[in-house]
Amino acid sequence: MLRLITSLEQEGYDVGKGKDYGTALIGKDGSIHKSASGDHRFYFARVLGIKPVPLAISGVHEDWYLKNVGSGLHPRLLKQQLRAIGRRYS
């Protein structure tokens, strides 16, 4: 863990150093909920104040999707809505 913390302090969050991004879910109200994968790097980066911390969204709450994207598949609109959430947390 010490090597990870030292690396984050000296080099920031380098996505090329880990096996994958941390993952998160979008809640009913548009909040981000950290899920499995990439936990150590994510939490240490947050403690060290490193921003942004990249996350792969692995799922969204159905109610949030319907309210913000609508029924059906709308990839561009979904990306726009997810970027807006990312800006709130940056």
One Martini backbone bead per residue (centre of mass of N, CA, C, O) as a GRO file, in nm:
protein
   90
    1MET     BB    1   0.055   0.064  -0.018
    2LEU     BB    2   0.291   0.263  -0.009
    3ARG     BB    3   0.347   0.266  -0.314
    4LEU     BB    4   0.074   0.377  -0.397
    5ILE     BB    5   0.082   0.641  -0.239
    6THR     BB    6   0.346   0.749  -0.356
    7SER     BB    7   0.256   0.750  -0.651
    8LEU     BB    8   0.016   0.942  -0.616
    9GLU     BB    9   0.177   1.182  -0.502
   10GLN     BB   10   0.390   1.204  -0.749
   11GLU     BB   11   0.181   1.123  -1.020
   12GLY     BB   12  -0.089   1.052  -0.963
   13TYR     BB   13  -0.353   0.943  -1.161
   14ASP     BB   14  -0.265   0.649  -1.336
   15VAL     BB   15  -0.432   0.451  -1.560
   16GLY     BB   16  -0.176   0.267  -1.652
   17LYS     BB   17  -0.115   0.121  -1.359
   18GLY     BB   18  -0.374  -0.023  -1.371
   19LYS     BB   19  -0.612  -0.262  -1.457
   20ASP     BB   20  -0.843  -0.050  -1.371
   21TYR     BB   21  -1.113   0.099  -1.307
   22GLY     BB   22  -1.325   0.226  -1.127
   23THR     BB   23  -1.651   0.170  -0.998
   24ALA     BB   24  -1.998   0.277  -1.066
   25LEU     BB   25  -2.310   0.407  -0.957
   26ILE     BB   26  -2.630   0.533  -1.035
   27GLY     BB   27  -2.862   0.683  -0.870
   28LYS     BB   28  -3.180   0.797  -0.845
   29ASP     BB   29  -3.046   1.107  -0.782
   30GLY     BB   30  -2.740   1.101  -0.925
   31SER     BB   31  -2.560   0.951  -0.753
   32ILE     BB   32  -2.252   0.824  -0.647
   33HIS     BB   33  -2.160   0.467  -0.630
   34LYS     BB   34  -1.934   0.277  -0.517
   35SER     BB   35  -1.781  -0.005  -0.646
   36ALA     BB   36  -1.626  -0.243  -0.759
   37SER     BB   37  -1.312  -0.169  -0.824
   38GLY     BB   38  -1.042   0.030  -0.748
   39ASP     BB   39  -1.043   0.112  -0.441
   40HIS     BB   40  -0.763   0.197  -0.344
   41ARG     BB   41  -0.704   0.424  -0.545
   42PHE     BB   42  -0.956   0.585  -0.493
   43TYR     BB   43  -0.928   0.643  -0.184
   44PHE     BB   44  -0.643   0.763  -0.186
   45ALA     BB   45  -0.700   0.992  -0.384
   46ARG     BB   46  -0.913   1.131  -0.209
   47VAL     BB   47  -0.734   1.181   0.042
   48LEU     BB   48  -0.513   1.344  -0.142
   49GLY     BB   49  -0.690   1.527  -0.354
   50ILE     BB   50  -0.738   1.384  -0.622
   51LYS     BB   51  -0.819   1.537  -0.939
   52PRO     BB   52  -0.955   1.336  -1.110
   53VAL     BB   53  -1.142   1.028  -1.075
   54PRO     BB   54  -1.171   0.761  -1.252
   55LEU     BB   55  -1.481   0.614  -1.380
   56ALA     BB   56  -1.681   0.335  -1.430
   57ILE     BB   57  -1.996   0.288  -1.542
   58SER     BB   58  -2.204  -0.003  -1.449
   59GLY     BB   59  -2.470   0.166  -1.356
   60VAL     BB   60  -2.826   0.250  -1.349
   61HIS     BB   61  -3.099   0.380  -1.242
   62GLU     BB   62  -3.402   0.358  -1.376
   63ASP     BB   63  -3.526   0.629  -1.284
   64TRP     BB   64  -3.298   0.809  -1.383
   65TYR     BB   65  -3.306   0.728  -1.677
   66LEU     BB   66  -3.599   0.809  -1.740
   67LYS     BB   67  -3.568   1.112  -1.653
   68ASN     BB   68  -3.285   1.179  -1.832
   69VAL     BB   69  -3.338   0.990  -2.110
   70GLY     BB   70  -3.551   0.774  -2.129
   71SER     BB   71  -3.684   0.576  -2.340
   72GLY     BB   72  -3.458   0.386  -2.451
   73LEU     BB   73  -3.188   0.433  -2.673
   74HIS     BB   74  -2.941   0.709  -2.576
   75PRO     BB   75  -2.618   0.754  -2.585
   76ARG     BB   76  -2.571   1.062  -2.598
   77LEU     BB   77  -2.749   1.145  -2.361
   78LEU     BB   78  -2.613   0.971  -2.151
   79LYS     BB   79  -2.335   1.103  -2.171
   80GLN     BB   80  -2.426   1.386  -2.091
   81GLN     BB   81  -2.537   1.310  -1.809
   82LEU     BB   82  -2.271   1.188  -1.699
   83ARG     BB   83  -2.100   1.444  -1.730
   84ALA     BB   84  -2.268   1.617  -1.538
   85ILE     BB   85  -2.203   1.450  -1.292
   86GLY     BB   86  -1.895   1.479  -1.305
   87ARG     BB   87  -1.894   1.790  -1.262
   88ARG     BB   88  -2.014   1.785  -0.974
   89TYR     BB   89  -1.749   1.602  -0.864
   90SER     BB   90  -1.489   1.791  -0.947
   0.00000   0.00000   0.00000
